């Protein structure tokens, strides 16, 4: 019996071609799409399913008569605009879709349990002073001014801060790829982090393609967004010379003050030391990047604007060189998975699954896992 073929409208194929352009599809994918468009060939159902997997275009889109209008509102909150990337990549869209679904599920779960909204979401005002906002964050997150001394490295402090945010009700996810697909790496130039603000289940996602220092700064920057009650798509490098709006300036300043408190910074700055040496020593002391130290030094009048711009240019060159040489290590699959997922969410999801209020298919969809990997991950986490 001949396979049933299903014609795809040429306008849909044009849309698919436009939306996979930056993903560098294999030549056979392009050849097949062009053959479908010209009418030389007509796809079967199996071929459409295969094309959906290879292009990461939702299967249902191929049956539409007119191109879909994908609404990605978070893109409006992009920190720095980009003429080259007016639309988000498929990778970013898919990660956003997953995180939005997780947030929706968690909100419904919390509301059904009668949980009150978090008191700190949107508590800060854009016209508050930096210190006022910082004090609110420290008070609600139970952070003292010397919190940065608790860890030996930026990575340790990232984990400590993340655990504290989770205890206070903020969902924190991280990752460097879409789900478990190692071929779908998240582009650090597109975004470093994003925040989906919600009164019950605010969510932060950190792109682990960034360096540990960058991830720590991003986590604090996104935390400030939750206190301001504003969504964020953060793609602003610490060494970037781009001008950002008042809200982003505030969030950057808040993150810097929590990382490097001014009253702690002033006494350790030694102007008699060479600038590069002083920067390195201060960055080591505060467990943060030299870019943050540079900004603190400039704002405090410790260095001139010319020194600031020159050293920032060097920071940018160093970061780019380091990024090019960076080797990716697979590591243990389950350790990486559990470190990227929010533990509080996983526990709530599995308990709901055991109660029968959530279907197993929904649990696998939300986590991006199959039955085997989900079951093993829960076991390695210690159950719920």
N, C-alpha and C positions, 0 to 999 in steps of 0.2 A: 504494500500500500504506500502510495506517495505521501510524503510529509505535507502537511497543510502549510501554505505560505501566507504571510501576513504583510501586506504592503505598508510602508512607513511614509508618511507625507514628507515631501522634500523640504518643507519649512522646518520640520522637526529635525531632519538630518543636518540642515544648516546650523540649527541651534546647538546640536550635539557637537558638531565640528568646532564651533566657536568656543564652547565651554570645556573642551578637552585640549585646546590648543597649547596651554601652558603645561599640560601634564606629560607631553612628549610620548604620545601613544605609538605602539609598534606600527610598522609600515603596513602589515596585513590588515590592521584595524582600519586605517585610512582607506586602503584599497577596497575593503568590503563596504564601508559606508558610502564611498563614491559610486560603487557599482549599484547599491540600493537606490541611491539618489537618481542616477541616470536611467534606472529601469532595466538595466542589463541583467540584474538578478533581483529576486525577491526573497527576503529572509523567512526562515522557519521560526517557530516558537523557540526551539532550542537555541538557534543562532542569536535571537534577540536576548535571551537570558545570558548567553555567553558574552554578548556585546555589553550588556549592562554591567557585568562583573568586571570586564576589562577597562571600561571607560568610567566606572563609578557613577554612571548616570542612572537614576532610579528606573526600574524596569517599566513601570507604568507610563513614564514619559513617552516611550516609543509608540504608544497607542493614541496619543493626543492628535487632534487635528490642527491645533495652533500651538506655537511655542509656549512653554510655561512661564509664568511671571513669578520667579522665585523672590520672595521677600525676606531679606536678611537685615532686619532693622539694626542689629548691633553694629553693622558696618558704618552706620552714621556716627558712631562714637569713636571711630578710628582716631587715634591720637595725632598722627601725622598723615595727611592725605597723600595719595600716590597716583600720578597720572597714568603710570604703567599698569596699575592694578586697580581699575575702577570697580571691578567685581571681585568678590572673594573667590578663592580657589575651591575646587571640589573638596579638598581635604579639610579646609576650614569650615565649609558648610556642613560636612558630615560630623565633625567634632561638635559644632554648635548644636546640631540637631540632637545628638546623643545627650549632651549636657542639659539641653532644654527639657528633654524627655525625663531625665533623672530629676531635675528640679521640680517639674510638674508632679511627678510621682511622690517625691518627698514632701512637697507642700500638702498634697492631698492626705498623705499618711499622718502628718503632724496635725493637720486640722481635724481629722477624724478622731485623733487621740485627745483633742481638746487643748492642744498646746497653744499658748499665747504667742503673739508676734514678738520678735526680738526687740528689746527696748532701744537698741543703739542704731538700728538701720535708719539712715536719714537724719540722725540727731545733730549732725554738724551743718553749719551754714557757710556758704561760699565767702561771706564777709567776716566770718570769725577769724581771729588771728591764728597763726600757725600754732602757737603755744596752747591756745584754747582747744583746738582740734586734737592736738597731741595729748593733752591731759584727758580728754574724753576717751580716746583710744586706750591710753594706759589704764584708766580707771575700769573700763568695761572689760578689758582683756587681762586685767590683773598683771600688768607689766610694770616693773620698777625701772628706774632710769638706768640701772646697771645691768639690765637683762642680757645685753650682748656679751657679757663676760662669762655667761654660763656655758657657752660652747667654745671649743678650740678653733673651729673653722666656720666659714659661712654656711657650709652644708649642715653642720650640726645645729647652728642657730636657725636655719631654715626649717629643719625638722621640729625643733622645739617650738618655734612660732606657729608652725602648721598645726601641731598637736593642741596648742592653746586655742587657736581659732576654732578647731573642731569641737573642743570642749565647750566653747561659748555658742555653738550653734551654726557656725559657718561651714559650708561644705567646701572642701578643697580637693581638687583633682589635679593631676599632672600627667604629662606624657609627651613623647616626641614623635608619635606616629598616630595614624588613625586606627583605633582599636588595636588589634594584634598584627596588623599588616605591616611588615618591615619595609615594604616597598613604597609605603605612603608616608614618607617623612614630613613632619610639619616644618614649614619654612620660617626660620627665625626672623627673616626680613619682612614677612607678612604680619606676624604677631608674636609677642613675647608672653602675653597673658590676656585673659579677658575676664570680665565680671558680669554676672547676671544678678541684678539686685532684686530681692524679694523679702517681704517682711518676715516670712516664716523660714524660708530656705535660701538665703543668699549663697551664691556659688562662685568660687574663683577657680579658674583653670590656668595652670602654669605650663608653659612650653619648656620641656626639659632639654630642648636643643640649646638653650641658653646656658651660659657658665653658672656655677653655683652662686657667685657674687651677684650676677644679674637676676637670678631666680629669687634671691632673698630680697633684693630691692623691689622687684615686681610684686612680690607677695605683700609687702608693706604698702606699695602704691595702690594695689587693688583693695587692700583693707581700707584705705582712706576713702576710696570710691564708695564702699558700702556705708561708711559713716556719713558721707555726703548724700547717699541715696541715689547715686547716678551710675548707670551702666558704663562699661569701659571695654574698648578693644585697644590694648596697649601695644604699640609697636615703635616706641621711642627709645632708642639706645641712650645709655647714660652719657655717652660722649657725643651725642648728636648735637648739631648746631641749629637744628630746626626750631622755629618759634612755635610754642604751643599756647593754647588758650589759658585763661585764668584758672579754671578748674584743674587742668593738668599741672600748672605751675604749683598750685596749692598741694596737690597730691604728691608731687615730687618733693616739695619742701617738707611735708609731713613725714614722708618716708625717710628723708635725710636726717631729720631731727631725731626720729626714733632710733635710727641706726647710729648716728653720730651726734649725741646731745651737745649742744653748744657749750654748756657749762663744763662738760668733760673735755671738749675739744680744745678750748682756749688754753688750759694749763699745759697740755702736752706738746703744743706747737713750738718748735725751736727754730727761729728764723736764722740762726747761725749755721744750721746744717744745710747742705745742698738740697735744693727743692726735691729732686728725685728721691734722695735718701729719706727726707722727711715724709714724703708721700707714702713711701713703702712702709716706713715704721708706723705711721698713723693707720694705714689700711690694715696692717697686721694687728694693731692694738684693738681696733673696732670690728675686726672680722668682716670687712666690707671691701668694695673695690676702690682702687686709687681714683677712679673717676668721681666717686662720691666725695672723697677727701678733697679733691681739687675744687669741687663746687663749694664745699664748706669753707675752704681756705679763701676762695674768691669772695664769697658773700660776707666773710668776716673781715675782709680787707687785709688779709695776710699776703696775698699775691696780686699783681697787677693784671689787668685784662689781657695784655699781650702775653704774659706768662701763662695765664689760664688757657687762652686759645692755642698757644704753642704746645702745651702739655696735653691738652685734649686731643689735638691732632695726632700726637704720638700715641695716645691711648687708642685711638681709632685704628691706626695702622697696626698696632700690636694685637688688638682684638681680631682684626681681619686675618692676620697671619696665623694666629693661634687657631682660628676657626677652620682655616684651610688644612692645617696639619692634624686637626682633631681626629682621633681614631674612635670609631664606634665599637663598643663592646656589647655583645648580646647579653651577657650575664645570665643569671638564673631567671627563667621565664616567670615563675610564680612569685619570686621575690620582687621582681620589677613590677609585675601586675599589682600586687598588694600594696607596694609603696606608692603606686600611681592612683589607686582608688581611694576614695574616702571611706575609712573604716566604719564610721557611724552609719553611713548609707548602706554599706554591705550588710551590717548587722540587722538594720531595720528591714531591708529587703528580704533577707533569709528568714527572719522571724515571720514576716508576712506570708512568705511562701509556705512555711510549715503550718501556719494557721489556715491556709487555704484562701486567704483574701487576695493573693496575687498568684497568677498562673505561672507555671514554670517557663512557658514560652516568653512571657513578659520579662521574667528575671533574666533570661538569656539575652533578650533583645536589649535591655537596658545596660547590661554589662558588656555586651559584645562578645559573649562567650557561648560555647556549646555546652551540652549537658556534662560532658566529661571534664572539661577545663573548669567549669563553674563548681562542680562538686569537689574537685581537687583543691581549688583555691579556697573554698570555705573550710575544708578540712585543715589546710595549712594555716589558715588564719586562727584556727582553734574553735571553729563553730560559732554559733550565735547564742 
